[in-house]
Amino acid sequence: MAKCAFLGLGVMGYPMAGYLAKAGHEVTVYNRTAAKAEKWVSEYGGASAATPREAAEGAEFVMACVGNDDDLREVCTGTDGAFSGMSQGAIFVDHTTVSSMVTEELAAVAHDQGCGFVDAPVSGGQAGAENGQLVVMCGGEQAHYDAAAPLIDCYAKLCKRLGGPGAGQLCKMVNQICIAGLVQGLSEGLAFAEKAGIDGRDVVEVIGGGAAGSWQMVNRYETMLDDKFDHGFAVDWMRKDLKICLATADEVGASLPVTALVDQFYKDVQKMGGGRWDTSSLIKRLKAFD
């Protein structure tokens, strides 16, 4: 059993930290809204800290799941940041989806002070976090990954190292690029079925087990047909992620024409007031612009 800190108790971090506690690890949590941390402690035990630094003091592993590059820098190196509380040999595991640039930057800072750093963005959404069934894509030194993997396994169904620092974030970009195109294709297909006068549920029953099938189809077609989007991965978050993808594509010389187009479609959804809707709300845009 390890002594851990978990920074960030949003819809993902809250249950992830909970799985660490349920596995028997000693967990101290930090959240910008202290009441959320206190609620977590009342549910899972452990302790809460007023700052990332206090949470990280004495911890062997420090996990984080925050919002974006700036949030991650703040909890790592800002005033009372976690790095200032970490001991030599401790390992920082970042589950935030951020740019590979900030990952490489913070990994270098951690290295200079004798700490490890594993970038470990996740896929599986809120349901995956709550059910302990996340897919975790990792980057970092092999020894650091090997040490952290047993803890990550507490809330993951699959965890794999892709390479050095930043490799996990690059893999997450591929994940989001693929999802963007899939969701738009599914939205168009279901909207087309409705216009053509055939039942979308019957269509999915027929094609879902064939070449057109996907996780998005299996898990989202019913709520899409029912016009329900108050769940899952929010459009605002997806646009943040796609911005990272598109910027990185420019850096490496990759072409992402479909991703760029779908990003603009999500911008339309935001204008419709759907920033917090699930990403499958692209079908709502199609109907609105019909």
N, C-alpha and C positions, 0 to 999 in steps of 0.2 A: 504494500500500500504506500502511496506517495502523498507528500504534502503539496497541494496545488492551490493556485489562485485562478479565478476566472473573472475576466474583465468584460462587462457588457452583458446585460440580462434582457435582451430583446426577445422577440418571438423565437429566435433560434438559440441564443445563448442560455436562456432560462432553463429549458429542458436539457440542453447539453450538459450544463453544470450539474443538473439534477442527476443525470446518469452517472457522473463521476462520484457523486456522494453516495448514490445507491450501491455502487460497486465497492464502497468501503474506503475510498480515498478521503483524506482530510482536506476539505475545500473551504477557502476563504473567497468571498465574492465582492466585487466592486461594481457599482452602477451609478451613473450620473444622478439618477433619481434615487436617493437613499431609501425611500419607502419600498421600492421594488426589491432592493437587496434585503431589507428586513423581512419582506414577505417570503422571499426565497428561503431565508434562514428558518423562518417559522415552519416552512413546509419540509425542508430537507435536513435541517441541522447545520453544522458547520459554523461559520462566522462571517461577518461582513466587515469591510474596512472603509474608511472615509476617503481614501485616495488609492490610486493604482500602486503607488510606492508602498504604502502600508500593507496592501494585499499581497504584494510580491515578496515582502521580507520573509526570508526563511523558506520560501517555496522552492521545490525542486523543479516544478513545471509551472509556467504562467501561460494560460490560455486567454485568447482575446477574440471577441466577435463583436465588432463595433460597426460604424457606418461607412466610412470612406477613408481616403488617404490622410486627410487632415485629422480625422478622429484618431486614426491609428498612431500617427506621429505624436499626438497629444498624450495618449495613454502610455506611450513608450518613453518619449524623451522630453515631454513638457514638464512644467513645474509639478513636482511630486509624481513624475512618471515612473512606470514600473521598472525601467532599466536602472534607475537610481536606487531601487530597493533590492534588486536581484544579486545573489551571491555568485561568485565564480563557479562555473560548472552547471548552473541552472539553465533551463532551456525554455525559450519563448516559442509558443505555438500559436500562429495567427490564423484564425478561421475567417477573417474578414475577406471579402472580395475587394481587392485593391489593385493598383497598377504594379507590374513587375519592377518598375523603377523604385517605388517606395520600399518594396520588399528588399531589393538588393541594397538600398541605402541603410535600412534598419538592420539587416543581417550583418553588414559591415560594422556598424556601431556595436552590436552585440558581440561580435567576434573580438573587437578591440578590447572589450572589457572582460573577456574570458567566458562569455555565455554562448549558448547555442541558439539558433533561430530556424524554425521550420515554418514555411508558408504552407497553409493547409486549408484552402477554400473548400467549401462544401456544396453539394448538390443534393436535392431531395426535398427542399422547401420546409415549411413549418411542420407538415405532417411527418416528414422524414426525421426531423429533430425530435418531435414528440414521441415517435415510435422507436427511436434509437436505430434508424435505418438509413443514415446518411451515407453518401459516397464522398470520400475525402481524397482530394488530389494534392500531393505534397511535393515540395521542393526543399532542398537543404542538404547538409552533409549527411552521409549514410549513417554515421554513428549517432547523430542527433535524432534522425528519423527513427532508427531502431529503438532508441530509448523512449521516444514519445509514442510510438505506435500502439503499445498495449493500453495506454490511457485513451487514445483516440478510438480504439476498438470498443470502448464502453458505449459509444453512441453511433458507431458506424457499422454498416454491413459490408463495406469495401473500403480499404485504405491502401493507397499505392504511392510510392515515390517515383517521380518522373525525371528527376535530375537535381541539379544544384539549386541555390537560392533563386526564386522567381519561377521555377518550372511548374510549380503547382498553380500559380496565378495564370500562366500561359495556357495550361490545360483548362482552367475554368473559363478562359476566354473562348476556347474552342467550343466548350459546352454551351455557352450563351449564344454564340454564333449559330450553332446548329438549332437551338431551341427557337430562335427568332424566325428562321425560315420555316420550321415545322409548324409553329403556331399560326403563321400567316396562311400557309397552305391548308391547314385544317379549317381555319376560319372561312376561307374561300370555298372549300368543298362543302361545308355544312350550309353556308349561305346559298350556294348554288342549288343544293338539294331542295331547300325550302322554296326557292323561286321556281324550280322545275316541277314542284308538286309531289315530291316523294318524301317519305318520312325519314328524318335524319337518324333516328334510332335503328330503324330497319337497315339503313345503309351501313352504319357502323357495325352492326351485327354481321353483315356480309363481308365487308372489306377489312374489318379490324384484325382478323387473323391472317391476313395476306400481306403482300408487299407494302401496302399503304399503312399498316398498323404502326403505332408508336405509343410511348408512355403518355404523351399528351392526349392522344386520341382516347386511350383507355380511361384516363383519369379526369379528363376535362370535357368530353363531348356532351355529357348530360347537363352539366351546369351551364355550358355554352348555349345549349338548346333551350334551357330554362331561363336564360338571361340573368344568371346569378354569378356575381364576380366579387363577392365580399369575403374572399378567402385567398390563400396561396401567396404567390410571389408578386409583389406590387409593381405596377407599371413604373413608378418613380424609381424603384430599385433597378429595374431592368434597363431603364435609360441611363442610369449611372454606369451600369456594367457595359452597355453597348458603347458608351463614350470611351471607356477604357479600351475596348476592342478596336474601335476605329482609329484611335490615336496610335495604338501599338501597330496596327496594320500599316499606317503611314511610316512608322519607324523602320519596320522590317521589309517594306516594299511589297506587301500583300494586297490583293484586290478583294474588297468585300462589298460588291454592289448591292446584293440582296439585303445584307445586314444594314447598310446605310439607308436603304429604302424603308425597311421595316422600322428602323429607329424613328424616321419621320412619321410613320403611321402611329407609333406610340406617342409621338408629340401631339398628334391630332387627338388621341384619347385623353391626354392630359388637358387639352383645351376643352374637352367635353366634361371636365370635372372628374375624370377617372384616374387620377394619379395614384390612388390607393386601391384601385381595382386590380384583380388578378390579371396576369399577362394574357390570358385567354380572351380578354375583352376586346381583342382586335376584331372579333366578329361583330361587336357592337358598333364599331367604327364603320364597317362595311354597310350595315343596315342604315346607319345615320346618313351616310354619304350616297345612299342608293338613289 
